[in-house]
Amino acid sequence: MPATQQHRTTVPSYTLTPHDTLSELGTTTQGLTADEAAQRLHTHGPNATPSAPKPGMLAKLLEHLSDVLVIILLGAGILKAIVGDWLDFTIIMIVAVVNVAVGIIQEGRAEKALDSIKNMLALTADVKRNNSWTTVEARELVPGDVVRVRSGDRIPADMRIIESVNLNADESILTGESDAVAKNTQAVAPNAPIGDRTNMLHSGTIITTGTGKAVVTETGPDTEIGRIQTLMADVETLETPLSRQLGKLGKVIAIIVGIMALIMIVIGVFIHKFDFNETVSATIGFAVAAIPEGLPALVTITLAMGVQHMARRKAITRKLTAVEALGSVTTICSDKTGTLTKNEMTARIAVTSTTHYTITGEGYAPHGEIRTEDTPTTYLSNPLLTRMIAGAALCNDAQVVEQDEQWKLVGQPTEGAIRVMATKAGFNLTHERQALVPFESSHKFMATIDTITFPAGSITETDTAHTLLHAVGAPDRLFERATSQYAADGTTIPIDLDYWENIQTELGSKGLRVLAIASRDLNGTPLENSHELAIDDVHDLTLLGLVGIVDPPRPEAVHAIQECQRAGIDVIMITGDHAGTATAIATELGIVKRADDGTITAPNSDSGTAVMTGADVDSLTPEELRTAVRTVRVFARTSPEHKLRIVEALQYNGHVVAMTGDGVNDAPALQRANVGVAMGIKGTEATKEAADVVLADDNFATIETAVEEGRRIFDNIRKSVVFLLPTNGAQSLVILIAVLFGWALPLTPAQILWVNMVTAVTLSLALAYEPGEPGLMTRKPRDPNEGVLSRGALIHVGLVSLLIGGVTLAVVAFETARDTDIHIIHTTAVTTLVLAQLAYLLNCRFLHRSSLTPNVLRGNKMVWIASGALLSLQLIFTLVPAMNTWFGSTPISLDRWMMALVLAIGVFLLVELGKTVQRKVARR
């Protein structure tokens, strides 16, 4: 079928002229007829993004009930009901319901992200139908429609511009770059990324200035924003390492408990000839003891406390497990503008025909100096500088104002940069504007006629009023309109273009955006009193100087990147900006390093490509990209597909990836990343909905502190698990050995529940408050495949379970040999278990170093609050008559308390000995 019948261009429309585009689409500048539009609407469907079918509530419920941790919780609850402990049964059921509810709520986030994109689409459009302009619903637009746009309009579809007048568009939701893009009708190269397609208007973007007409080329899911939504719907959301590892741990515990319970029943009934009901009761007691039913709740509470802590540090967590996932991050992919940089254009270097000046200070705050050879200067110190600063201040419509103790820009960023430069130079002269030529993409400069009186002695001997034409804009456009420059003595001489072009190249190589400033004295000319100015009047200029401006790195980001690299975390910049600018900023930040010969490499490498563009990524196969991401640290001029491919390549190489973003273009990659991080200030709603963490201050340094917090939280979860499991292990071991050897049960199921309850309610929670251990951010990232319990930790848990269980059995054997009353035996055994757990808590405070230090007694006041609560509860357990009745306990003598205390101290010392051996083995 011919292209005109398909109503699609056979090649990208941005590579065609307006005439060829209209021809390919089978339309004209007069647009379509109503009948043609109706036919095309039937062919292509409405200009809307499709909605995928959503699973019902029952399907969501069944999916979340299949989670291993939820199954363990439900299993523990059923066992509690079997042994008649309805209070614990109720508590466990509540925890299970809450876990499932939280999961279902979180699942709705992806759907909200898609809905947020739909809200960004325009509702109506001005379209030419039947040779007249009319307003139609945006969903009725079809390829071939001619649409007119003006300042403030949201673009309803992807369109090729056919007419433009000073047309600029904000494309930040697609490119991530905050500067408005100047639009025109000129064709561009086939491999031009979205940010360079200056003849296209994309659905969801906004016209900032100007007017224009464009022909619709793509609608609905075929638009750039539609393709992003399709990407988001197709992206697979990965499990966090913690979810994966807790799932594995739950399965292992469930399998072990099941096998051992079966063995106990077989041995009890067939070997020791126990009564079947008694054996089943003992087996239930073993299962209750072995299943760490408090583990999911403990992990949830620890993560929730981490969320609160991170929120105080301006990282708002939308998903609990993301806290821990941050701690296992190996690579951070970050946007440049506003995250690594201040998003405040700043003049860094100014050059006149005789002198180079450096400008201190960052951003829009007017604090800083203009320096020459490290000496502060003002605008009146040199006639050439006086003229250039006056041009920067007068040919300028930007203002910088202080609001809420922050300096805000009103106007264009480039104008703001030179406005602040003039303020730093001390410019304060009164002046009057007579005429203006506004900046337009067609001529790329702004020009004004101004009347100003310079102080006597600054540029002339007297304070005569001057009428000057000033122009500020692209160097190449002002070079061609300039004929002269100032010599050191203030006289004009022919322009030295080689000098200025070399300066432009030098500034550009440093990643600076270059502006030229020029003027013409109008005194005695026909324009002296004119209030009108045309483009053709801007000629015979005297070039005053060049200014290099940049969006400077955040100072705190430099330190944060160093901390990440010290922690073994790679930082990659992915930006829509040009490669030269991105490389210069990345070098300043320390993301890449520049050798003496100019070679750019990764900080930890002396070879390999460190900088790539989106076009380079397009040319690579998936295998080649996986190799490239090992050394590349800057990706420039990227699209949503590029970002997604980069994240997937890193994950294929085994990395845990955190991805930052603010525009809709970032949402698919954020959704795919292990941890998606959205910008809270400049981020779109779609990006925030797709993210796991939202930065309240849009600052990269906050990501580094969040990673540190994530590592602390995982340490505390591991400490809690390492502490909790020996409790269950020791109790189940006591019952298991008693059944296997045909002994009377040393603990009743109710007493087992008591130990579980008091340790879970008191001691376990204390570890959630542990501060980060020294050297937390100098460790390498942990292996994402490593479980919550490493091999060393598993051995540790097993040995401690044997130790505490063995000590408890020894107490039982000792008291039994003395023909002690069974209630005293049980109470002494419970007290020994509880005090041994209290001692073991101190061992768990420091897993990576010895606890035989005074620091074990300070730094976490919750340890002492929990310890006091535990001892109080244990005294109630032994002394209160009602507790004696319910749990079969009884008051015990002081010597038995002392025996339990001595054994607990022995447990502490033996565990410390084991930790010392483990550290030595690990070092070897």
MIKOL-519088 format. One line per 10 residues: for each residue x negated, y, z negated of C-alpha. Coordinates in steps of 0.1 Angstrom, whole numbers, plus 2048, in hexadecimal, padded with zeros to 3 digits. Last residue first. Layout:
N
X:Y:Z; ... $
***
This chain:
924
654:763:5D8; 667:782:5CB; 687:76E:5C9; 677:753:5B4; 66A:76D:59C; 68C:77E:59A; 69D:75C:594; 685:753:578; 68B:774:566; 6B1:770:56A $
6AE:74D:55A; 69C:75C:53C; 6B6:777:539; 6D1:75C:539; 6BE:74A:51D; 6BD:76A:508; 6E2:772:50C; 6ED:74E:505; 6D7:74D:4E5; 6E8:76E:4DA $
709:75D:4DF; 6FD:73E:4CB; 6F3:755:4AF; 716:767:4B0; 729:746:4B0; 715:739:492; 71B:75A:480; 741:757:486; 73E:733:479; 72B:73F:45A $
746:75A:454; 761:740:450; 77D:73A:469; 7A2:746:46A; 7B8:730:47E; 7C2:72A:4A2; 7DE:715:4B1; 7E6:72F:4CC; 80A:739:4C3; 80A:731:49E $
7E7:73F:497; 7F1:75E:4AB; 80F:763:494; 7F9:75E:475; 7E1:77A:47F; 7BD:771:476; 7AC:75E:492; 7BC:76D:4B1; 7BE:790:4A0; 799:78E:49A $
794:784:4BF; 7A9:7A2:4CA; 794:7B9:4B5; 773:7AA:4C2; 77F:7AE:4E6; 78B:7D2:4E1; 769:7DC:4D2; 757:7CB:4EF; 76D:7DD:508; 767:7FF:4F8 $
742:7F7:4F6; 73F:7ED:51B; 756:80A:524; 73B:822:518; 725:81A:536; 703:82A:537; 6F6:81C:516; 6EE:7FC:504; 6DF:7EA:522; 6C8:808:526 $
6B5:7FD:506; 6A6:7E1:51C; 6A8:7BB:51C; 6C2:7BC:537; 6A7:7B4:551; 6AB:7BE:575; 6BF:7B7:594; 6DF:7AB:583; 6E0:7C7:569; 701:7CA:556 $
706:7A4:55A; 6EF:79A:53D; 703:7B2:526; 723:7A1:530; 713:780:527; 712:78A:503; 737:791:503; 73D:770:515; 72A:75E:4FA; 73F:770:4E0 $
75F:764:4F1; 754:740:4F6; 747:73D:4D3; 768:74B:4C5; 77C:732:4DA; 766:715:4CD; 76A:721:4A9; 78F:724:4AD; 792:701:4BC; 77C:6F1:4A2 $
78F:703:486; 7B0:6F7:494; 7A2:6D3:497; 799:6D2:472; 773:6CB:46D; 768:6A7:46B; 743:6B3:469; 73B:6A0:489; 759:6B2:499; 74A:6D4:490 $
729:6CC:4A1; 739:6BC:4BF; 750:6DA:4C4; 733:6F3:4BF; 71F:6DE:4D8; 73C:6DF:4F1; 73D:705:4EF; 717:708:4F4; 719:6F0:512; 735:704:521 $
722:725:51C; 702:715:52B; 713:701:546; 727:71F:552; 707:734:550; 6F5:71A:566; 711:719:580; 715:73F:581; 6EF:744:586; 6EE:729:5A1 $
70A:73B:5B3; 6F8:75D:5AE; 6D8:74F:5BE; 6EC:742:5DC; 6FD:764:5DF; 71F:769:5CF; 734:784:5E0; 729:771:5FF; 70D:77A:616; 719:77D:63A $
717:7A3:638; 6F2:7A0:62F; 6EC:7BA:615; 6E0:7DC:620; 6BB:7E1:617; 6B6:7EF:5F4; 6A9:812:5EF; 6CC:820:5EA; 6D3:80D:5C9; 6AF:813:5BC $
6BC:818:599; 6DD:806:592; 6FD:818:59A; 714:820:57C; 729:803:56D; 74D:80C:569; 75B:7ED:57A; 745:7D8:561; 75C:7E2:544; 77A:7D3:556 $
76D:7AF:551; 767:7B4:52C; 78A:7BF:521; 7A8:7B2:533; 797:796:545; 783:78B:526; 7A2:78C:510; 7B9:77B:529; 7A2:75F:533; 799:757:50F $
7BE:756:505; 7C7:741:524; 7AE:727:519; 7BD:728:4F6; 7E0:722:505; 7D2:705:51A; 7C4:6F5:4FA; 79E:6F3:4F4; 787:6D7:4E9; 79E:6BD:4FB $
799:69B:4EA; 77E:687:4FA; 781:66D:516; 75F:674:526; 76D:682:546; 78A:693:534; 773:6A5:51B; 75A:6AD:537; 774:6BE:54C; 783:6D1:52F $
762:6E1:525; 758:6E6:549; 779:6F8:550; 772:710:533; 74E:716:53D; 756:71B:562; 773:733:55B; 75E:749:546; 740:742:55D; 755:751:579 $
75D:772:569; 73A:780:564; 72C:778:586; 74D:784:595; 74B:7A5:581; 726:7AA:589; 72E:7A4:5AE; 74B:7BD:5AC; 734:7D5:59B; 719:7D2:5B5 $
733:7D6:5D0; 73F:7F6:5BF; 71C:804:5BD; 715:7FC:5E1; 735:80D:5EB; 72C:82C:5D6; 70B:82E:5E9; 71D:82B:60A; 735:846:5FF; 718:85C:5F5 $
70A:858:618; 72C:85E:628; 72F:87E:614; 70E:88A:622; 71D:887:644; 736:8A4:63C; 759:8A8:648; 762:8B6:626; 780:8A0:61C; 770:882:62D $
78B:868:635; 784:843:630; 794:824:640; 79C:836:661; 7B8:830:67B; 7D0:846:669; 7B6:862:666; 7AE:860:68B; 7D3:862:695; 7D8:87F:67E $
7BC:893:68F; 79C:89A:67D; 790:8BE:678; 792:8C0:652; 795:89C:646; 77C:88D:65E; 781:868:663; 76B:84A:658; 773:828:667; 762:80C:653 $
75C:7EA:664; 760:7FC:685; 77C:7F1:69D; 795:80A:690; 77C:826:690; 772:81D:6B4; 796:81E:6BF; 79C:840:6AD; 77E:853:6B9; 78E:861:6D9 $
7AB:86E:6C3; 792:886:6B5; 781:887:693; 768:86B:690; 751:857:67B; 748:833:680; 73A:81B:664; 72C:7FB:673; 722:7DB:662; 708:7CE:679 $
704:7AA:685; 6F8:7B0:6A9; 71B:7AB:6B5; 726:7C6:69D; 70E:7DE:6AE; 71B:7D5:6D0; 73F:7D9:6C5; 738:7FC:6B7; 726:807:6D7; 742:7F9:6ED $
75C:80C:6D9; 749:82C:6DB; 744:828:700; 769:821:706; 772:841:6F2; 75B:855:709; 737:860:703; 724:87E:710; 706:876:6F9; 6FB:856:6E6 $
6DE:85C:6CE; 6CD:841:6B9; 6C5:827:6D4; 6AC:80C:6C7; 6C1:7ED:6BF; 6DE:7FB:6D2; 6CD:7F4:6F3; 6CC:7CE:6EE; 6F1:7CC:6E7; 6F6:7E3:705 $
6E3:7CC:71C; 6F9:7AE:711; 719:7C2:716; 70D:7CC:739; 6FE:7EF:73C; 706:809:757; 723:818:743; 70C:81D:726; 6F5:832:73B; 713:848:747 $
71C:84C:722; 6FA:85B:71C; 6DC:84A:70B; 6C1:855:6F3; 6A9:83F:6DF; 69B:829:6FB; 681:810:6EE; 65F:815:6DD; 650:823:6BE; 66B:817:6A6 $
677:81E:683; 681:842:689; 691:83A:6AB; 67E:847:6C9; 67B:867:6DE; 65B:86C:6F2; 64F:88F:6F4; 62A:887:6F6; 625:891:6D2; 641:879:6C8 $
664:884:6C1; 678:872:6A6; 69C:868:6A5; 6B7:86A:68A; 6A0:882:677; 6BA:89E:676; 6A4:8B5:68B; 69E:89A:6A4; 6C4:892:6A6; 6CB:8B7:6AB $
6B2:8B9:6C8; 6BF:898:6D7; 6E3:8A3:6D5; 6DC:8C3:6E7; 6C8:8B2:703; 6E1:896:707; 6FF:8AC:70B; 71C:8AB:6F2; 736:890:6F0; 725:881:6D2 $
719:860:6C3; 6FD:865:6AB; 6EF:844:69C; 6E3:840:678; 6D3:81F:66E; 6D6:814:64A; 6B8:805:638; 6BE:818:618; 6A0:82F:620; 6B1:836:641 $
6D1:83F:62F; 6BF:856:617; 6AD:867:633; 6CF:86C:645; 6DD:87B:625; 6C0:893:622; 6C5:8A0:645; 6EB:8A1:640; 6E7:8B8:622; 6D7:8D3:638 $
6F5:8D0:650; 6E6:8D0:673; 6E9:8F1:687; 702:8F7:6A3; 6EA:909:6B9; 6E2:92A:6C8; 6C4:937:6DC; 6C5:95C:6E5; 6B6:96B:704; 6AC:98F:709 $
6B3:9B2:715; 6B6:9AC:73B; 6BC:9CE:74C; 6DA:9CC:762; 6DC:9D8:786; 6FF:9C8:788; 71F:9C4:775; 736:9DC:788; 741:9C0:79F; 751:9AE:781 $
767:9CC:77C; 769:9E5:760; 783:9FF:758; 783:A19:73D; 76A:A2E:750; 758:A4C:740; 735:A41:748; 740:A2B:765; 739:A46:780; 715:A48:774 $
704:A63:760; 6FF:A4D:741; 708:A2A:74B; 6E9:A19:73D; 6EA:9F4:747; 6E8:9D6:730; 6DE:9B2:72C; 6E2:995:713; 6DC:971:71E; 6E9:953:70A $
6D7:932:706; 6E5:912:6F5; 6C9:903:6E2; 6BF:8DF:6E4; 69A:8E7:6E0; 694:8E0:705; 6AE:8FB:70C; 699:915:6F9; 67A:90D:70E; 68E:90C:72F $
69E:92E:728; 67C:93C:71F; 66D:92F:73F; 68A:93E:752; 684:960:742; 65F:961:74A; 664:955:76E; 67F:96F:773; 668:98C:76B; 680:9A9:76F $
672:9C9:77E; 668:9E2:763; 67C:9F9:74C; 66A:A0F:733; 66C:A07:70E; 647:A07:707; 646:9E1:704; 656:9DD:727; 67C:9DB:72B; 68C:9C5:746 $
698:9CA:769; 6AD:9BE:786; 6C9:9AA:775; 6E8:99D:786; 6D8:97B:791; 6C8:977:76E; 6EB:97E:75F; 6FB:960:76F; 6DD:949:769; 6DC:953:744 $
700:94B:73C; 711:967:729; 70F:98A:719; 712:9AA:72C; 70F:9CE:71F; 718:9EE:733; 70B:A0B:71F; 717:A2F:718; 6FD:A3F:702; 701:A5A:6E8 $
6E1:A6D:6E0; 6D1:A68:6BE; 6B0:A77:6C9; 68D:A69:6CF; 69A:A4B:6E1; 69D:A26:6DB; 69C:A25:6B5; 68C:A48:6AE; 6AD:A59:6A9; 6C8:A41:69F $
6DC:A31:6BC; 6FD:A40:6C7; 715:A28:6D7; 72F:A29:6F3; 738:A07:701; 740:9F8:723; 745:9D2:71F; 73B:9B2:731; 742:98D:72B; 730:972:73E $
737:951:74F; 742:95E:772; 75D:944:77B; 760:936:757; 76D:957:74B; 760:96F:731; 774:98F:72E; 76A:9AE:742; 76F:9CB:72A; 772:9F1:729 $
76D:A0F:712; 760:A00:6F2; 756:A19:6D6; 738:A16:6C0; 72E:A1A:69C; 70C:A0C:692; 709:9F2:677; 6EF:9D8:684; 6DB:9CA:666; 6C9:9AF:679 $
6DD:995:666; 6FD:9A6:673; 6F0:9A4:697; 6E9:97F:693; 70B:97A:684; 71B:989:6A3; 703:974:6B8; 711:954:6AA; 735:95F:6A9; 734:966:6CE $
729:943:6D4; 744:935:6BD; 761:948:6CD; 777:95D:6B7; 780:961:693; 765:94F:680; 767:947:65B; 74E:94D:63F; 757:93A:61F; 75E:948:5FC $
783:943:601; 782:958:620; 765:96D:62C; 768:97B:650; 753:977:66F; 760:98A:68E; 75D:981:6B2; 765:999:6CF; 741:99F:6DB; 72F:9B5:6F4 $
728:9CE:6D9; 715:9B9:6BF; 6FF:9A5:6D7; 6F8:9C3:6ED; 6EF:9D8:6CE; 6D8:9BB:6C3; 6C7:9BB:6E5; 6C2:9E1:6E6; 6B4:9E3:6C3; 69D:9C5:6C9 $
68E:9D8:6E7; 68B:9F8:6D3; 678:9E6:6B6; 67D:9E9:691; 6A1:9F6:694; 6B1:9D3:696; 6A1:9C9:676; 681:9B4:66E; 676:999:656; 652:98E:65C $
64C:968:663; 63C:970:685; 65B:983:68E; 679:97E:678; 69E:985:679; 6AD:97F:657; 6C8:96A:646; 6EA:96C:636; 707:975:64D; 719:954:645 $
724:947:667; 70D:929:668; 6E9:926:65C; 6D0:93F:651; 6AF:94B:661; 6AB:95A:684; 68A:957:696; 67D:972:6AE; 667:96F:6CC; 659:991:6DA $
651:9A3:6FA; 66D:99F:714; 685:997:6F8; 68B:975:6E8; 6A4:96B:6CE; 6A2:949:6BC; 6BA:937:6A3; 6DC:946:6AA; 6F6:931:698; 715:91F:6A4 $
72A:912:687; 734:8ED:68A; 71E:8E7:66B; 70C:8C9:67B; 70B:8A4:672; 730:8A4:66D; 73C:8C4:67D; 730:8BB:6A0; 71B:89C:6A1; 731:87D:69E $
722:861:689; 71B:83C:68E; 70F:82E:66C; 6FD:80D:66D; 6F6:7F3:652; 716:7F7:63D; 719:7DF:620; 723:7FA:606; 73C:809:61E; 74E:7E8:61F $
752:7E9:5F9; 766:80A:5FA; 777:7FE:61B; 787:7E2:606; 79F:7FB:5F6; 7AD:80B:616; 7B4:830:61A; 795:83C:608; 791:862:604; 76C:86C:603 $
769:88E:5F3; 752:883:5D6; 770:883:5BD; 781:86D:5D7; 764:855:5D5; 769:850:5B0; 78E:84B:5B4; 788:831:5D0; 76E:820:5BB; 787:81C:59F $
79F:80C:5B8; 783:7F5:5C3; 77D:7E9:59F; 7A2:7E5:599; 7A7:7D1:5B9; 789:7BB:5B1; 796:7B4:58E; 7B9:7AD:59B; 7AC:794:5B4; 795:784:59A $
7AE:781:57D; 7BB:75F:589; 798:751:586; 7A4:72D:58B; 78F:715:576; 7A0:719:554; 7C3:716:562; 7B8:6F8:577; 7A8:6E7:558; 7C8:6ED:543 $
7DC:6DF:560; 7C6:6C1:560; 7CB:6BD:53A; 7F0:6BE:53F; 7EE:6A5:55B; 7D9:68E:544; 7F3:692:528; 80F:689:540; 7FD:66B:54D; 7F4:65D:52A $
7CF:656:529; 7C2:634:535; 79D:640:533; 795:632:555; 7B5:632:569; 7C8:64F:55A; 7AC:667:54F; 794:65E:56B; 7AE:661:587; 7BE:681:579 $
79C:691:573; 790:689:597; 7B0:699:5A5; 7AA:6B8:591; 786:6B9:59C; 78F:6B8:5C1; 7AA:6D2:5BE; 794:6EA:5A9; 777:6E6:5C1; 78E:6ED:5E0 $
79E:70B:5D0; 77D:71A:5C4; 76E:716:5E7; 78D:725:5F8; 78D:743:5E1; 768:749:5E6; 76C:748:60C; 789:761:60A; 776:777:5F2; 75A:777:60C $
76F:781:629; 782:79C:616; 761:7A9:608; 750:7AA:62B; 76D:7BF:639; 783:7AD:652; 782:7BB:675; 79E:7CE:686; 7A1:7C1:6AA; 7A6:7DE:6C2 $
7C1:7D8:6DC; 7DA:7F1:6CE; 7BF:80A:6C9; 7B2:806:6ED; 7D5:80A:6FB; 7D8:82A:6E7; 7B7:836:6F5; 7C3:82E:718; 7E2:843:712; 7CC:860:707 $
7B8:85E:727; 7D8:85B:73C; 7E2:839:74B; 7F8:82F:72D; 810:84C:735; 808:861:754; 7EB:866:76C; 7E4:87E:788; 7FB:89B:781; 7F3:8BA:796 $
7E6:8D9:785; 7EE:8FE:783; 7DC:917:76E; 7DC:931:753; 7C3:93F:73A; 7B9:938:716; 7BA:91C:6FD; 7CC:901:711; 7D1:8E3:6FB; 7C9:8BE:700 $
7E3:8A2:6FB; 7E2:896:720; 7C2:8A0:731; 7BC:8BE:748; 7A2:8B8:763; 78C:8CE:778; 770:8D1:75D; 76B:8AC:75C; 74B:8B0:748; 759:8A7:726 $
76B:888:735; 74A:879:742; 73F:881:765; 735:862:778; 749:86B:798; 739:88D:79A; 74E:8AD:797; 767:8BF:7AE; 76C:8E4:7A8; 78E:8F1:79D $
784:901:77C; 786:8FC:756; 771:90B:73A; 770:8F2:71D; 779:8FF:6FA; 75E:8F7:6E0; 768:8DE:6C5; 757:8BF:6D4; 767:89E:6C9; 76C:895:6ED $
791:88A:6EF; 7A1:89C:6D2; 788:8B8:6D7; 795:8C0:6FA; 79E:8E5:6F3; 7A4:8F3:716; 799:912:728; 7A7:923:747; 79B:945:751; 7B3:943:76F $
7B6:921:77E; 7C7:910:79D; 7C6:8EC:7A9; 7BD:8DB:788; 7C0:8B5:788; 7D8:8A8:76D; 7DA:88E:751; 7FC:892:741; 810:8AA:729; 7F4:8C4:722 $
7FC:8D7:702; 802:8FC:70B; 7F3:917:6F6; 7E5:92C:713; 7F7:924:734; 7FF:906:749; 810:900:76A; 819:8DD:776; 81A:8CE:799; 828:8AB:799 $
815:892:7AE; 813:876:794; 833:877:77F; 841:88C:763; 862:881:753; 852:87A:731; 848:89E:72F; 86C:8A9:72E; 873:8C2:74A; 870:8E8:74D $
876:8F6:770; 862:909:78A; 86F:909:7AE; 866:8F8:7CE; 87D:8DA:7C9; 86A:8D2:7A9; 84C:8E6:79B; 845:8DC:777; 844:8EF:756; 83F:8D3:73C $
851:8C6:71D; 84A:8B1:6FE; 824:8B1:6FF; 812:893:6F0; 800:896:6CE; 81D:885:6BC; 818:866:6D1; 7F4:864:6C3; 801:865:6A0; 819:847:6A8 $
7FB:832:6B1; 7E9:83B:691; 809:833:67D; 80A:811:68C; 7E6:80B:682; 7EE:816:65F; 80C:7FF:65B; 7F5:7E2:651; 7EA:7F6:632; 80E:7F5:624 $
811:7CF:62B; 7F0:7C9:618; 7FA:7DF:5FB; 81B:7CC:5F8; 809:7AA:5F8; 7F1:7B4:5DD; 80D:7C3:5C8; 822:7A4:5CA; 805:78E:5C0; 7FD:7A5:5A2 $
821:7A4:597; 821:77E:59A; 802:77C:585; 811:791:569; 832:77D:569; 81F:75C:567; 809:76A:54B; 828:772:537; 839:751:540; 81E:73B:532 $
832:71A:533; 816:703:53E; 828:6FE:55F; 82F:723:562; 80A:72B:55F; 802:711:579; 81B:722:591; 80A:743:58A; 7E8:735:590; 7F4:728:5B2 $
804:749:5BA; 7E3:75B:5B3; 7CF:742:5C5; 7E6:745:5E3; 7E3:76B:5E2; 7BD:767:5E2; 7BF:750:600; 7D4:767:615; 7F2:754:624; 80A:769:610 $
7FE:787:625; 808:777:646; 829:76A:638; 833:78E:62D; 829:79D:64E; 83E:783:661; 85C:78A:649; 859:7B0:64E; 85B:7AD:674; 83E:7AF:68C $
83D:7CF:6A2; 842:7CE:6C7; 829:7E5:6D9; 834:808:6E1; 82B:816:704; 81C:839:708; 832:851:71A; 834:861:73D; 852:84C:747; 84F:82F:760 $
838:82E:77E; 84F:822:79A; 870:82F:78C; 860:850:783; 852:851:7A6; 874:84E:7B5; 883:868:79E; 866:880:7A6; 86C:87B:7CB; 891:882:7C7 $
88B:8A2:7B3; 873:8AF:7CE; 84E:8AF:7C7; 835:8CB:7C2; 831:8EB:7D7; 80B:8E8:7D5; 810:8C8:7E9; 816:8A3:7E3; 80C:880:7EE; 7F4:87A:7D2 $
7D6:876:7EA; 7E0:896:7FC; 7E2:8AA:7DB; 7C0:89D:7D1; 7B1:8A4:7F3; 7BD:8C9:7F1; 7B1:8CD:7CD; 78F:8C0:7D7; 786:89C:7CC; 76E:88E:7B1 $
786:898:795; 7A1:883:7A6; 78E:862:79F; 790:84E:7C0; 7AE:83E:7D1; 7C4:859:7C3; 7E6:84B:7B5; 809:851:7C2; 80A:82C:7CD; 81B:838:7ED $
800:852:7F2; 7E5:838:7ED; 7F2:822:809; 800:800:800 $
***
